[in-house]
Amino acid sequence: MKLLYFAWLREKIGTAEEEISPPETVQTVAELLDWLKNRGENYESALADLSVVRVAVNQNYVKLDSPVASEDEVALFPPVTGG
Amino acid sequence: MIRIQQENFDIGAELEALVKTNHKVGGLCSFVGLVRDMADDETIGAMTLEHYPAMTVKALEKIEAEANQRWPLEASLIIHRYGRLAPGDRIVLVATASAHRKDAFESCEFLIDWLKTEAPFWKLEESKAGSRWVAARESDDQASQRWTETTDVSVKARKT
């Protein structure tokens, strides 16, 4: 699974992208975020308030209960501020 | 038409090119977003726009297609810049052309409202106090939600 981070999530986590292999128990976005939080303090602090975290799977916005699979590209970022 | 680019754009040339060969167009509407020199009483020295290239294209194409479904448009254009910009620099150009002005006005407003809450761009402002990521505004969400009553569900889906 390819993970991408943007804006302050990228800064807090300390990388723009990474390849990860979560265990099979990780089936949804919510489960993925829970698993990520346990990877270190940087993840824990970046994902502490999920109300300011948006998730896209394969470049489409998804909800927390959406499924994720190993071949997906999952992006985590703050609410957008373009325009 | 969608363009995401680092370089500046010529507003007049872009608008002219958009409608040059189509004489069904009776009205052309445009919105230009610029970098301000102030934010929350702080003087802004520069602003850097980060984006998610693969998703930006998808999101903007979707927004443009939605506008074309809702209004009878003869032409539409979204140009959005990324990278480091200075106060006064252009950030975005949205233009819509239609036979009549109402469709052009409405669709132009729709496009910029939706773009602001859907397209994956993030602004980093630089001031003397340091760098700060711009927070999303509630008023932008409200502006965008005005348009959701009819069809699309992506805005609702985003609010997890």
gemmi code that builds the backbone of each chain (N, CA, C; Angstrom):
import gemmi

chains = {
    "A": [
        ("MET", (0.849, -1.191, 0.000), (0.000, 0.000, 0.000), (0.886, 1.244, 0.000)),
        ("LYS", (0.520, 2.181, -0.899), (1.305, 3.414, -0.973), (0.580, 4.511, -0.189)),
        ("LEU", (1.314, 5.130, 0.726), (0.724, 6.214, 1.498), (1.357, 7.540, 1.113)),
        ("LEU", (0.513, 8.565, 0.953), (0.991, 9.916, 0.643), (0.507, 10.868, 1.728)),
        ("TYR", (1.376, 11.804, 2.096), (0.993, 12.803, 3.107), (1.238, 14.189, 2.542)),
        ("PHE", (0.332, 15.114, 2.867), (0.471, 16.478, 2.342), (0.373, 17.522, 3.450)),
        ("ALA", (0.921, 18.699, 3.145), (0.867, 19.893, 4.008), (1.387, 19.556, 5.416)),
        ("TRP", (0.669, 19.982, 6.470), (1.239, 19.768, 7.804), (1.251, 18.304, 8.215)),
        ("LEU", (0.449, 17.475, 7.582), (0.525, 16.036, 7.884), (1.869, 15.475, 7.405)),
        ("ARG", (2.306, 15.947, 6.256), (3.618, 15.543, 5.728), (4.728, 16.000, 6.683)),
        ("GLU", (4.611, 17.257, 7.142), (5.641, 17.789, 8.034), (5.669, 17.047, 9.368)),
        ("LYS", (4.489, 16.795, 9.931), (4.445, 16.128, 11.239), (4.925, 14.685, 11.159)),
        ("ILE", (4.532, 13.994, 10.092), (4.927, 12.598, 9.962), (6.386, 12.494, 9.525)),
        ("GLY", (6.842, 13.485, 8.765), (8.256, 13.532, 8.421), (8.610, 12.881, 7.096)),
        ("THR", (7.596, 12.545, 6.303), (7.862, 11.999, 4.971), (6.682, 12.329, 4.048)),
        ("ALA", (6.951, 12.408, 2.745), (5.889, 12.723, 1.787), (5.169, 11.460, 1.326)),
        ("GLU", (5.907, 10.337, 1.284), (5.271, 9.088, 0.878), (6.050, 7.888, 1.365)),
        ("GLU", (5.362, 6.778, 1.491), (6.013, 5.543, 1.926), (5.188, 4.335, 1.493)),
        ("GLU", (5.869, 3.221, 1.359), (5.211, 1.941, 1.083), (5.041, 1.235, 2.415)),
        ("ILE", (3.846, 0.785, 2.701), (3.630, 0.075, 3.958), (2.899, -1.240, 3.701)),
        ("SER", (3.042, -2.152, 4.652), (2.330, -3.434, 4.568), (1.594, -3.679, 5.878)),
        ("PRO", (0.407, -3.099, 6.011), (-0.344, -3.325, 7.257), (-0.825, -4.775, 7.350)),
        ("PRO", (-1.087, -5.235, 8.567), (-1.571, -6.620, 8.718), (-2.953, -6.797, 8.073)),
        ("GLU", (-3.347, -8.032, 7.872), (-4.621, -8.318, 7.195), (-5.839, -7.820, 7.964)),
        ("THR", (-5.636, -7.588, 9.260), (-6.764, -7.099, 10.069), (-7.155, -5.673, 9.679)),
        ("VAL", (-6.270, -4.990, 8.972), (-6.565, -3.616, 8.531), (-7.373, -3.676, 7.227)),
        ("GLN", (-8.687, -3.447, 7.349), (-9.590, -3.569, 6.200), (-10.224, -2.249, 5.797)),
        ("THR", (-10.246, -1.298, 6.745), (-10.913, -0.018, 6.462), (-9.954, 1.143, 6.712)),
        ("VAL", (-10.373, 2.319, 6.254), (-9.582, 3.528, 6.472), (-9.389, 3.757, 7.973)),
        ("ALA", (-10.453, 3.604, 8.758), (-10.365, 3.821, 10.207), (-9.343, 2.870, 10.828)),
        ("GLU", (-9.362, 1.629, 10.407), (-8.411, 0.646, 10.941), (-6.979, 0.982, 10.530)),
        ("LEU", (-6.843, 1.483, 9.322), (-5.516, 1.889, 8.855), (-4.979, 3.045, 9.703)),
        ("LEU", (-5.832, 4.026, 9.971), (-5.396, 5.183, 10.762), (-5.028, 4.746, 12.185)),
        ("ASP", (-5.806, 3.833, 12.756), (-5.482, 3.313, 14.102), (-4.131, 2.613, 14.098)),
        ("TRP", (-3.901, 1.836, 13.059), (-2.642, 1.095, 12.951), (-1.468, 2.078, 12.783)),
        ("LEU", (-1.684, 3.103, 11.957), (-0.624, 4.101, 11.741), (-0.259, 4.832, 13.039)),
        ("LYS", (-1.279, 5.148, 13.840), (-1.043, 5.890, 15.092), (-0.061, 5.160, 16.004)),
        ("ASN", (-0.034, 3.842, 15.893), (0.858, 3.050, 16.753), (2.266, 2.914, 16.190)),
        ("ARG", (2.516, 3.564, 15.066), (3.839, 3.440, 14.455), (4.848, 4.426, 15.034)),
        ("GLY", (4.400, 5.370, 15.831), (5.333, 6.318, 16.427), (4.650, 7.600, 16.835)),
        ("GLU", (5.393, 8.384, 17.614), (4.822, 9.638, 18.131), (4.462, 10.600, 17.005)),
        ("ASN", (5.265, 10.606, 15.930), (4.979, 11.512, 14.817), (3.616, 11.206, 14.191)),
        ("TYR", (3.308, 9.915, 14.032), (2.006, 9.530, 13.475), (0.893, 9.861, 14.471)),
        ("GLU", (1.168, 9.564, 15.737), (0.166, 9.781, 16.767), (-0.223, 11.261, 16.829)),
        ("SER", (0.780, 12.130, 16.764), (0.478, 13.556, 16.860), (-0.195, 14.061, 15.580)),
        ("ALA", (0.230, 13.561, 14.425), (-0.369, 14.008, 13.161), (-1.837, 13.583, 13.060)),
        ("LEU", (-2.147, 12.415, 13.638), (-3.495, 11.856, 13.483), (-4.333, 11.984, 14.750)),
        ("ALA", (-3.907, 12.864, 15.660), (-4.597, 12.994, 16.949), (-6.032, 13.501, 16.773)),
        ("ASP", (-6.237, 14.435, 15.837), (-7.575, 15.001, 15.630), (-8.039, 14.689, 14.210)),
        ("LEU", (-8.844, 13.649, 14.084), (-9.253, 13.205, 12.744), (-10.265, 14.150, 12.089)),
        ("SER", (-10.779, 15.121, 12.862), (-11.710, 16.072, 12.240), (-10.978, 16.990, 11.263)),
        ("VAL", (-9.655, 17.059, 11.367), (-8.891, 17.887, 10.422), (-8.038, 17.030, 9.483)),
        ("VAL", (-8.429, 15.766, 9.341), (-7.720, 14.876, 8.414), (-8.706, 14.393, 7.351)),
        ("ARG", (-8.333, 14.602, 6.090), (-9.133, 14.089, 4.976), (-8.388, 12.898, 4.381)),
        ("VAL", (-9.163, 11.944, 3.848), (-8.549, 10.750, 3.288), (-9.038, 10.540, 1.858)),
        ("ALA", (-8.087, 10.248, 0.970), (-8.447, 9.882, -0.401), (-7.844, 8.517, -0.706)),
        ("VAL", (-8.652, 7.637, -1.287), (-8.151, 6.344, -1.752), (-8.213, 6.369, -3.272)),
        ("ASN", (-7.067, 6.131, -3.893), (-6.950, 6.205, -5.354), (-7.522, 7.517, -5.903)),
        ("GLN", (-7.163, 8.600, -5.229), (-7.494, 9.985, -5.635), (-8.966, 10.342, -5.514)),
        ("ASN", (-9.718, 9.567, -4.721), (-11.110, 9.940, -4.464), (-11.336, 10.072, -2.961)),
        ("TYR", (-12.072, 11.113, -2.556), (-12.384, 11.264, -1.136), (-13.165, 10.047, -0.645)),
        ("VAL", (-12.829, 9.580, 0.549), (-13.557, 8.445, 1.122), (-13.884, 8.725, 2.587)),
        ("LYS", (-14.816, 7.924, 3.103), (-15.162, 7.997, 4.517), (-14.285, 7.036, 5.311)),
        ("LEU", (-14.357, 7.186, 6.632), (-13.522, 6.345, 7.507), (-13.876, 4.862, 7.405)),
        ("ASP", (-15.119, 4.555, 7.077), (-15.497, 3.132, 7.028), (-15.283, 2.518, 5.638)),
        ("SER", (-14.666, 3.274, 4.742), (-14.394, 2.731, 3.403), (-13.292, 1.683, 3.453)),
        ("PRO", (-13.353, 0.707, 2.557), (-12.330, -0.345, 2.553), (-11.000, 0.136, 1.969)),
        ("VAL", (-9.911, -0.451, 2.420), (-8.603, -0.219, 1.803), (-7.957, -1.569, 1.496)),
        ("ALA", (-7.194, -1.633, 0.403), (-6.533, -2.870, 0.004), (-5.066, -2.581, -0.291)),
        ("SER", (-4.288, -3.653, -0.374), (-2.835, -3.498, -0.464), (-2.385, -2.751, -1.721)),
        ("GLU", (-3.164, -2.806, -2.792), (-2.738, -2.133, -4.037), (-3.197, -0.663, -4.094)),
        ("ASP", (-3.854, -0.190, -3.034), (-4.394, 1.183, -3.055), (-3.331, 2.245, -2.818)),
        ("GLU", (-3.623, 3.434, -3.360), (-2.852, 4.629, -3.018), (-3.718, 5.435, -2.050)),
        ("VAL", (-3.237, 5.575, -0.826), (-4.017, 6.256, 0.211), (-3.326, 7.572, 0.559)),
        ("ALA", (-4.058, 8.675, 0.464), (-3.483, 9.981, 0.773), (-4.170, 10.572, 1.997)),
        ("LEU", (-3.354, 11.117, 2.902), (-3.876, 11.789, 4.099), (-3.466, 13.247, 4.026)),
        ("PHE", (-4.441, 14.134, 4.251), (-4.128, 15.559, 4.160), (-5.158, 16.382, 4.937)),
        ("PRO", (-4.798, 17.646, 5.255), (-5.758, 18.514, 5.932), (-6.835, 19.006, 4.966)),
        ("PRO", (-7.923, 19.584, 5.512), (-8.930, 20.176, 4.625), (-8.251, 21.131, 3.638)),
        ("VAL", (-8.732, 21.115, 2.407), (-8.018, 21.818, 1.334), (-8.234, 23.323, 1.401)),
        ("THR", (-7.257, 24.090, 0.891), (-7.312, 25.553, 0.975), (-6.853, 26.220, -0.316)),
        ("GLY", (-7.226, 25.631, -1.455), (-6.821, 26.222, -2.735), (-7.733, 27.366, -3.149)),
        ("GLY", (-7.593, 27.772, -4.386), (-8.447, 28.816, -4.951), (-7.959, 30.210, -4.672)),
    ],
    "B": [
        ("MET", (-11.623, 22.929, -19.890), (-10.201, 22.690, -19.975), (-9.563, 22.956, -18.606)),
        ("ILE", (-8.632, 22.066, -18.241), (-7.976, 22.170, -16.942), (-6.485, 22.369, -17.158)),
        ("ARG", (-5.899, 23.302, -16.441), (-4.437, 23.422, -16.465), (-3.914, 23.678, -15.066)),
        ("ILE", (-2.908, 22.904, -14.679), (-2.275, 23.101, -13.385), (-0.820, 23.397, -13.691)),
        ("GLN", (-0.363, 24.565, -13.267), (0.962, 24.989, -13.715), (1.624, 25.893, -12.682)),
        ("GLN", (2.955, 25.947, -12.790), (3.721, 26.808, -11.896), (3.759, 28.241, -12.437)),
        ("GLU", (3.828, 28.366, -13.749), (4.033, 29.679, -14.359), (2.759, 30.527, -14.344)),
        ("ASN", (2.967, 31.826, -14.512), (1.880, 32.787, -14.559), (1.047, 32.585, -15.829)),
        ("PHE", (-0.117, 33.238, -15.877), (-0.934, 33.181, -17.082), (-1.408, 34.596, -17.428)),
        ("ASP", (-1.707, 34.804, -18.704), (-2.179, 36.091, -19.194), (-3.708, 36.034, -19.253)),
        ("ILE", (-4.363, 36.781, -18.366), (-5.823, 36.693, -18.249), (-6.508, 37.026, -19.578)),
        ("GLY", (-6.092, 38.134, -20.182), (-6.725, 38.565, -21.429), (-6.570, 37.540, -22.534)),
        ("ALA", (-5.362, 37.028, -22.672), (-5.094, 36.051, -23.736), (-5.894, 34.766, -23.514)),
        ("GLU", (-5.987, 34.342, -22.264), (-6.721, 33.104, -21.953), (-8.207, 33.260, -22.270)),
        ("LEU", (-8.780, 34.386, -21.868), (-10.219, 34.606, -22.084), (-10.523, 34.729, -23.578)),
        ("GLU", (-9.631, 35.424, -24.266), (-9.820, 35.607, -25.698), (-9.775, 34.260, -26.429)),
        ("ALA", (-8.794, 33.457, -26.065), (-8.623, 32.158, -26.728), (-9.810, 31.236, -26.457)),
        ("LEU", (-10.386, 31.372, -25.272), (-11.475, 30.470, -24.861), (-12.713, 30.606, -25.746)),
        ("VAL", (-12.982, 31.823, -26.224), (-14.234, 32.049, -26.964), (-14.020, 32.477, -28.416)),
        ("LYS", (-12.762, 32.551, -28.802), (-12.410, 33.111, -30.104), (-13.190, 32.524, -31.281)),
        ("THR", (-13.300, 31.202, -31.327), (-13.894, 30.567, -32.508), (-15.349, 30.169, -32.297)),
        ("ASN", (-15.897, 30.446, -31.103), (-17.265, 30.022, -30.823), (-18.178, 31.241, -30.720)),
        ("HIS", (-18.959, 31.480, -31.745), (-19.795, 32.676, -31.755), (-21.202, 32.430, -31.237)),
        ("LYS", (-21.377, 31.275, -30.585), (-22.636, 31.054, -29.854), (-22.551, 31.703, -28.480)),
        ("VAL", (-21.349, 32.067, -28.102), (-21.135, 32.642, -26.769), (-21.630, 34.085, -26.729)),
        ("GLY", (-22.531, 34.352, -25.767), (-23.013, 35.718, -25.590), (-22.481, 36.336, -24.313)),
        ("GLY", (-21.988, 35.475, -23.403), (-21.476, 35.974, -22.133), (-20.301, 35.158, -21.639)),
        ("LEU", (-19.287, 35.862, -21.176), (-18.083, 35.202, -20.664), (-17.820, 35.746, -19.262)),
        ("CYS", (-17.742, 34.856, -18.298), (-17.552, 35.270, -16.914), (-16.227, 34.725, -16.413)),
        ("SER", (-15.533, 35.505, -15.592), (-14.267, 34.986, -15.073), (-14.063, 35.380, -13.618)),
        ("PHE", (-13.312, 34.556, -12.919), (-12.896, 34.857, -11.559), (-11.388, 34.662, -11.495)),
        ("VAL", (-10.690, 35.638, -10.906), (-9.250, 35.515, -10.725), (-8.948, 35.607, -9.233)),
        ("GLY", (-8.273, 34.596, -8.699), (-7.868, 34.608, -7.299), (-6.426, 35.093, -7.198)),
        ("LEU", (-6.184, 36.007, -6.253), (-4.860, 36.621, -6.104), (-4.307, 36.398, -4.699)),
        ("VAL", (-2.999, 36.465, -4.572), (-2.351, 36.353, -3.258), (-2.480, 37.702, -2.550)),
        ("ARG", (-3.052, 37.696, -1.342), (-3.170, 38.925, -0.545), (-1.894, 39.154, 0.275)),
        ("ASP", (-1.692, 40.409, 0.676), (-0.489, 40.692, 1.474), (-0.774, 40.682, 2.972)),
        ("MET", (-2.028, 40.407, 3.345), (-2.366, 40.368, 4.767), (-3.181, 39.118, 5.074)),
        ("ALA", (-2.964, 38.535, 6.249), (-3.805, 37.445, 6.727), (-3.826, 37.522, 8.245)),
        ("ASP", (-5.005, 37.683, 8.814), (-5.155, 37.801, 10.273), (-4.166, 38.821, 10.850)),
        ("ASP", (-4.122, 39.997, 10.270), (-3.261, 41.100, 10.733), (-1.764, 40.838, 10.594)),
        ("GLU", (-1.390, 39.771, 9.930), (0.027, 39.499, 9.675), (0.344, 39.902, 8.234)),
        ("THR", (1.495, 40.514, 8.033), (1.918, 40.828, 6.670), (2.509, 39.570, 6.033)),
        ("ILE", (1.989, 39.221, 4.889), (2.423, 38.001, 4.208), (3.519, 38.338, 3.191)),
        ("GLY", (4.651, 37.653, 3.309), (5.752, 37.890, 2.389), (5.656, 37.035, 1.149)),
        ("ALA", (5.156, 35.811, 1.321), (5.016, 34.877, 0.204), (4.038, 33.774, 0.594)),
        ("MET", (3.588, 33.069, -0.413), (2.684, 31.946, -0.166), (3.096, 30.784, -1.069)),
        ("THR", (3.178, 29.586, -0.483), (3.515, 28.418, -1.292), (2.303, 27.507, -1.386)),
        ("LEU", (1.957, 27.158, -2.608), (0.833, 26.248, -2.835), (1.351, 24.853, -3.133)),
        ("GLU", (0.937, 23.920, -2.266), (1.283, 22.512, -2.469), (0.037, 21.827, -3.036)),
        ("HIS", (0.216, 20.775, -3.818), (-0.959, 20.040, -4.282), (-0.632, 18.568, -4.487)),
        ("TYR", (-1.664, 17.810, -4.802), (-1.571, 16.355, -4.981), (-1.871, 16.118, -6.460)),
        ("PRO", (-0.823, 16.161, -7.302), (-1.035, 16.248, -8.754), (-2.051, 15.261, -9.332)),
        ("ALA", (-1.929, 13.989, -9.004), (-2.820, 12.997, -9.615), (-4.275, 13.259, -9.244)),
        ("MET", (-4.491, 13.689, -8.015), (-5.866, 13.923, -7.580), (-6.382, 15.285, -8.024)),
        ("THR", (-5.488, 16.256, -8.114), (-5.902, 17.597, -8.533), (-6.554, 17.539, -9.907)),
        ("VAL", (-5.916, 16.847, -10.826), (-6.458, 16.730, -12.180), (-7.833, 16.078, -12.134)),
        ("LYS", (-7.933, 14.952, -11.417), (-9.213, 14.240, -11.313), (-10.300, 15.127, -10.721)),
        ("ALA", (-9.953, 15.807, -9.614), (-10.943, 16.621, -8.906), (-11.421, 17.770, -9.784)),
        ("LEU", (-10.489, 18.425, -10.466), (-10.881, 19.570, -11.300), (-11.689, 19.117, -12.517)),
        ("GLU", (-11.318, 17.984, -13.091), (-12.087, 17.475, -14.236), (-13.520, 17.148, -13.819)),
        ("LYS", (-13.640, 16.594, -12.617), (-14.953, 16.236, -12.101), (-15.806, 17.490, -11.860)),
        ("ILE", (-15.170, 18.511, -11.285), (-15.875, 19.763, -10.999), (-16.320, 20.420, -12.302)),
        ("GLU", (-15.437, 20.407, -13.275), (-15.764, 21.022, -14.565), (-16.890, 20.260, -15.270)),
        ("ALA", (-16.827, 18.939, -15.211), (-17.878, 18.126, -15.831), (-19.218, 18.394, -15.158)),
        ("GLU", (-19.183, 18.543, -13.844), (-20.415, 18.825, -13.094), (-21.018, 20.169, -13.529)),
        ("ALA", (-20.170, 21.177, -13.700), (-20.656, 22.494, -14.135), (-21.285, 22.392, -15.522)),
        ("ASN", (-20.650, 21.613, -16.394), (-21.174, 21.464, -17.756), (-22.484, 20.692, -17.790)),
        ("GLN", (-22.694, 19.855, -16.776), (-23.957, 19.130, -16.689), (-25.081, 20.047, -16.213)),
        ("ARG", (-24.726, 20.950, -15.310), (-25.764, 21.785, -14.693), (-26.144, 22.999, -15.536)),
        ("TRP", (-25.185, 23.520, -16.293), (-25.459, 24.724, -17.092), (-25.087, 24.475, -18.551)),
        ("PRO", (-25.800, 25.083, -19.484), (-25.473, 24.909, -20.908), (-24.274, 25.784, -21.287)),
        ("LEU", (-23.080, 25.272, -21.050), (-21.869, 26.069, -21.282), (-21.294, 25.800, -22.664)),
        ("GLU", (-20.793, 26.847, -23.261), (-20.106, 26.719, -24.545), (-18.618, 26.462, -24.330)),
        ("ALA", (-18.092, 26.935, -23.214), (-16.668, 26.730, -22.909), (-16.432, 26.942, -21.418)),
        ("SER", (-15.407, 26.261, -20.896), (-15.024, 26.491, -19.501), (-13.526, 26.266, -19.356)),
        ("LEU", (-12.951, 26.956, -18.379), (-11.506, 26.895, -18.182), (-11.177, 27.055, -16.703)),
        ("ILE", (-10.291, 26.187, -16.217), (-9.749, 26.361, -14.866), (-8.230, 26.289, -14.983)),
        ("ILE", (-7.564, 27.364, -14.567), (-6.100, 27.326, -14.472), (-5.761, 27.544, -13.004)),
        ("HIS", (-5.003, 26.647, -12.411), (-4.602, 26.798, -11.006), (-3.092, 26.662, -10.923)),
        ("ARG", (-2.477, 27.612, -10.215), (-1.014, 27.560, -10.081), (-0.596, 26.871, -8.794)),
        ("TYR", (0.648, 26.419, -8.761), (1.234, 25.873, -7.537), (2.647, 26.442, -7.422)),
        ("GLY", (3.280, 26.204, -6.278), (4.623, 26.718, -6.055), (4.592, 27.990, -5.213)),
        ("ARG", (5.716, 28.698, -5.201), (5.843, 29.872, -4.324), (5.415, 31.133, -5.068)),
        ("LEU", (4.456, 31.852, -4.473), (3.902, 33.048, -5.097), (4.043, 34.239, -4.152)),
        ("ALA", (4.039, 35.434, -4.722), (4.188, 36.669, -3.935), (2.853, 37.418, -3.914)),
        ("PRO", (2.655, 38.314, -2.938), (1.431, 39.109, -2.918), (1.190, 39.785, -4.270)),
        ("GLY", (-0.037, 39.740, -4.713), (-0.396, 40.300, -6.016), (-0.360, 39.274, -7.132)),
        ("ASP", (0.331, 38.165, -6.906), (0.396, 37.125, -7.944), (-0.966, 36.460, -8.135)),
        ("ARG", (-1.204, 35.999, -9.352), (-2.436, 35.257, -9.637), (-2.298, 33.817, -9.152)),
        ("ILE", (-3.370, 33.305, -8.555), (-3.373, 31.898, -8.104), (-4.222, 31.059, -9.053)),
        ("VAL", (-5.407, 31.566, -9.358), (-6.367, 30.746, -10.089), (-7.177, 31.601, -11.061)),
        ("LEU", (-7.526, 31.007, -12.176), (-8.457, 31.628, -13.127), (-9.557, 30.621, -13.419)),
        ("VAL", (-10.791, 31.053, -13.215), (-11.945, 30.236, -13.592), (-12.744, 31.047, -14.598)),
        ("ALA", (-13.077, 30.454, -15.730), (-13.862, 31.175, -16.726), (-14.922, 30.262, -17.318)),
        ("THR", (-16.115, 30.819, -17.528), (-17.203, 30.058, -18.139), (-17.869, 30.927, -19.198)),
        ("ALA", (-18.237, 30.294, -20.281), (-18.872, 31.019, -21.387), (-20.167, 30.325, -21.755)),
        ("SER", (-21.198, 31.149, -21.977), (-22.504, 30.599, -22.300), (-23.239, 31.562, -23.239)),
        ("ALA", (-24.379, 31.125, -23.735), (-25.145, 32.004, -24.613), (-25.643, 33.218, -23.840)),
        ("HIS", (-25.995, 32.990, -22.566), (-26.562, 34.073, -21.751), (-25.813, 34.236, -20.441)),
        ("ARG", (-25.841, 35.459, -19.910), (-24.976, 35.785, -18.780), (-25.281, 35.013, -17.498)),
        ("LYS", (-26.565, 34.711, -17.256), (-26.924, 34.077, -15.979), (-26.207, 32.732, -15.815)),
        ("ASP", (-26.218, 31.938, -16.881), (-25.555, 30.634, -16.818), (-24.047, 30.798, -16.615)),
        ("ALA", (-23.492, 31.818, -17.253), (-22.049, 32.048, -17.117), (-21.702, 32.498, -15.692)),
        ("PHE", (-22.476, 33.441, -15.150), (-22.234, 33.919, -13.779), (-22.350, 32.770, -12.772)),
        ("GLU", (-23.455, 32.060, -12.836), (-23.726, 31.011, -11.840), (-22.684, 29.905, -11.884)),
        ("SER", (-22.362, 29.451, -13.098), (-21.432, 28.330, -13.211), (-20.027, 28.743, -12.785)),
        ("CYS", (-19.663, 29.999, -13.025), (-18.345, 30.480, -12.619), (-18.237, 30.473, -11.094)),
        ("GLU", (-19.292, 30.943, -10.433), (-19.306, 30.966, -8.976), (-19.300, 29.543, -8.408)),
        ("PHE", (-20.081, 28.686, -9.046), (-20.110, 27.275, -8.649), (-18.701, 26.664, -8.725)),
        ("LEU", (-18.021, 26.896, -9.830), (-16.695, 26.300, -10.020), (-15.704, 26.750, -8.955)),
        ("ILE", (-15.660, 28.030, -8.651), (-14.676, 28.484, -7.669), (-15.088, 28.043, -6.256)),
        ("ASP", (-16.376, 28.042, -5.973), (-16.832, 27.568, -4.654), (-16.461, 26.101, -4.446)),
        ("TRP", (-16.696, 25.301, -5.452), (-16.414, 23.867, -5.327), (-14.931, 23.584, -5.306)),
        ("LEU", (-14.230, 24.295, -6.155), (-12.774, 24.120, -6.215), (-12.152, 24.351, -4.833)),
        ("LYS", (-12.648, 25.369, -4.143), (-12.057, 25.733, -2.854), (-12.223, 24.658, -1.788)),
        ("THR", (-13.260, 23.834, -1.912), (-13.456, 22.809, -0.888), (-13.135, 21.392, -1.379)),
        ("GLU", (-12.884, 21.233, -2.679), (-12.681, 19.893, -3.236), (-11.279, 19.649, -3.811)),
        ("ALA", (-10.700, 20.652, -4.437), (-9.420, 20.438, -5.116), (-8.290, 20.392, -4.087)),
        ("PRO", (-7.437, 19.360, -4.174), (-6.407, 19.164, -3.139), (-5.197, 20.100, -3.281)),
        ("PHE", (-5.419, 21.342, -2.858), (-4.349, 22.346, -2.758), (-4.260, 22.794, -1.300)),
        ("TRP", (-3.046, 23.143, -0.878), (-2.857, 23.671, 0.478), (-1.929, 24.874, 0.408)),
        ("LYS", (-2.303, 25.918, 1.179), (-1.521, 27.161, 1.178), (-0.664, 27.272, 2.426)),
        ("LEU", (0.598, 27.561, 2.215), (1.524, 27.834, 3.313), (1.906, 29.305, 3.232)),
        ("GLU", (1.529, 30.074, 4.263), (1.830, 31.511, 4.261), (3.103, 31.790, 5.024)),
        ("GLU", (3.919, 32.670, 4.465), (5.155, 33.082, 5.138), (5.009, 34.521, 5.616)),
        ("SER", (5.266, 34.717, 6.920), (5.278, 36.084, 7.458), (6.509, 36.193, 8.360)),
        ("LYS", (6.680, 37.376, 8.986), (7.830, 37.545, 9.880), (7.768, 36.559, 11.041)),
        ("ALA", (6.549, 36.183, 11.426), (6.368, 35.254, 12.553), (6.728, 33.816, 12.172)),
        ("GLY", (6.942, 33.561, 10.885), (7.267, 32.205, 10.436), (6.285, 31.716, 9.389)),
        ("SER", (6.285, 30.403, 9.167), (5.399, 29.817, 8.166), (4.182, 29.189, 8.837)),
        ("ARG", (3.052, 29.308, 8.176), (1.813, 28.822, 8.766), (0.914, 28.247, 7.676)),
        ("TRP", (0.414, 27.017, 7.899), (-0.538, 26.437, 6.953), (-1.880, 27.107, 7.149)),
        ("VAL", (-2.471, 27.550, 6.065), (-3.773, 28.211, 6.130), (-4.836, 27.179, 6.501)),
        ("ALA", (-5.688, 27.542, 7.459), (-6.767, 26.637, 7.862), (-7.967, 26.818, 6.942)),
        ("ALA", (-8.691, 25.731, 6.716), (-9.892, 25.808, 5.885), (-10.934, 26.668, 6.594)),
        ("ARG", (-11.731, 27.378, 5.820), (-12.741, 28.270, 6.395), (-14.116, 27.627, 6.362)),
        ("GLU", (-14.815, 27.809, 7.449), (-16.206, 27.343, 7.529), (-17.049, 28.004, 6.429)),
        ("SER", (-16.749, 29.291, 6.164), (-17.541, 30.031, 5.164), (-17.367, 29.433, 3.766)),
        ("ASP", (-16.187, 28.844, 3.501), (-15.979, 28.199, 2.204), (-16.821, 26.933, 2.095)),
        ("ASP", (-16.898, 26.176, 3.204), (-17.732, 24.971, 3.219), (-19.191, 25.337, 2.966)),
        ("GLN", (-19.632, 26.418, 3.623), (-21.027, 26.842, 3.454), (-21.290, 27.280, 2.019)),
        ("ALA", (-20.323, 27.999, 1.447), (-20.479, 28.462, 0.059), (-20.598, 27.281, -0.881)),
        ("SER", (-19.823, 26.250, -0.605), (-19.845, 25.069, -1.461), (-21.121, 24.261, -1.263)),
        ("GLN", (-21.571, 24.192, -0.017), (-22.751, 23.371, 0.278), (-24.029, 23.922, -0.355)),
        ("ARG", (-24.037, 25.226, -0.587), (-25.166, 25.825, -1.291), (-25.500, 25.072, -2.564)),
        ("TRP", (-24.455, 24.547, -3.191), (-24.626, 23.937, -4.521), (-24.929, 22.441, -4.457)),
        ("THR", (-24.944, 21.850, -3.264), (-25.033, 20.386, -3.182), (-26.459, 19.872, -3.169)),
        ("GLU", (-27.412, 20.760, -3.030), (-28.798, 20.314, -2.884), (-29.265, 19.425, -4.036)),
        ("THR", (-28.751, 19.664, -5.232), (-29.288, 18.944, -6.381), (-28.680, 17.559, -6.622)),
        ("THR", (-27.419, 17.485, -7.029), (-26.938, 16.164, -7.444), (-25.800, 15.550, -6.628)),
        ("ASP", (-24.627, 16.136, -6.674), (-23.421, 15.415, -6.278), (-23.380, 15.058, -4.791)),
        ("VAL", (-22.712, 13.963, -4.481), (-22.637, 13.498, -3.090), (-21.217, 13.556, -2.542)),
        ("SER", (-20.272, 13.981, -3.367), (-18.876, 13.897, -2.925), (-18.580, 14.812, -1.750)),
        ("VAL", (-19.261, 15.960, -1.685), (-19.022, 16.872, -0.565), (-19.487, 16.234, 0.736)),
        ("LYS", (-20.651, 15.597, 0.665), (-21.162, 14.925, 1.868), (-20.236, 13.781, 2.271)),
        ("ALA", (-19.763, 13.046, 1.278), (-18.903, 11.891, 1.560), (-17.612, 12.315, 2.236)),
        ("ARG", (-17.178, 13.542, 1.901), (-15.920, 14.021, 2.449), (-16.028, 14.309, 3.945)),
        ("LYS", (-17.218, 14.619, 4.406), (-17.382, 15.025, 5.797), (-17.486, 13.805, 6.695)),
        ("THR", (-16.374, 13.173, 6.932), (-16.378, 11.951, 7.729), (-16.166, 12.279, 9.193)),
    ],
}
model = gemmi.Model(1)
for chain_id, residues in chains.items():
    chain = gemmi.Chain(chain_id)
    for i, (resn, *xyz) in enumerate(residues, 1):
        res = gemmi.Residue()
        res.name, res.seqid = resn, gemmi.SeqId(i, " ")
        for name, pos in zip(("N", "CA", "C"), xyz):
            atom = gemmi.Atom()
            atom.name, atom.element = name, gemmi.Element(name[0])
            atom.pos, atom.b_iso = gemmi.Position(*pos), 0.0
            res.add_atom(atom)
        chain.add_residue(res)
    model.add_chain(chain)
structure = gemmi.Structure()
structure.add_model(model)
structure.setup_entities()
